Amino acid sequence: MANETKQPLVQVKELCKYFHVSRTAELKAVDGVSFDIYKGETVSLVGESGCGKSTTGRCMIRLYEPTKGQVIYDGKDITKLSKEEQKAFCKKVQMIFQNPYASLNPRMTVKEIVGEGLKQHGMSREEVDKKVEALLETVGLNKDHMSRFPHEFSGGQRQRIGIARALSVDPEFIICDEPISALDVSIQAQVINMLKHLQETMGLTYLFIAHDLSVVKYISDRVVVMYLGTLVETAETEELYANPAHPYTKALLSAIPEADPKKAKANERIPIKGEIPSPINPKNCCRFAERCQYATDRCFSEMPKLREVAPGHMAACHLLDK
Ligand code: SF4
């Protein structure tokens, strides 16, 4: 695999983020997650709400400080950067948020929103105007939109404004935190295609966070599946969709709607019992055990380790020991 010889742009190593919710209760939002992201690729982080994927993304941009573990960006631990390095990191790494309604300040014009980062990085007014205009064109808007306010736009247009804001400081790496889940289905494909196009033309690297596997197939090079704070499976996209190894991944894939009625009939939907359990004081066992149709006594007493099931394909399930 080509990536084996390259240095990752981002390394997430045994990352943990715990929140103390009371004297005796600890919410383990992220619990020992490791994965790499190489320059120019898109890694998707997938799992149900509450699995820790957004918390992982937030630790990677220092919106949260990790409890344990490391995030290494371009060879440096992001919690140990000098002031100058931190300033450069803030430019290189940007985030696009899930809710384009909540993430834009309603009192600011589009020009102010998109140009905010540019001013902080020392550009003159004229330079800011020019760059904002160019950025709006890049995301499919135009200069007539500059003096308008967020409420004057549709959801898809607001997400485009959020993307223009993220692009304004010429980032290398963008964390896209469920950027399309609040949008109409008809708009979702447009935003995905735009993100792909931007990646190709600007050489961007993405972490794409999503709650199901249906949307990430066409944008991802690799997929990381999380369940209740832990990483349960990771592989290159084609391999994961063709040969899923973990019962949770198989269930997520079986839930993807199939347009072809013949294939839909042949695909059996694998049910997942109940709701995702609480991540507060989780037991040291397979976190999926309560909902897994294959669970045995061992699954309730021992945490499965990630093991390689094919080159570059890892999964954590006791069934794979057989
Ligand atoms: Fe299911 Fe056991 Fe595998 Fe967990 S370790 S996914 S409970 S079979």
Residues whose N, C-alpha, C, O or C-beta is under 5 A from the ligand:
A	BS01	SF4	P247 C286 F288 A289 C292 Y294 A295 T296 C299 P304 A316 C317 H318 L319
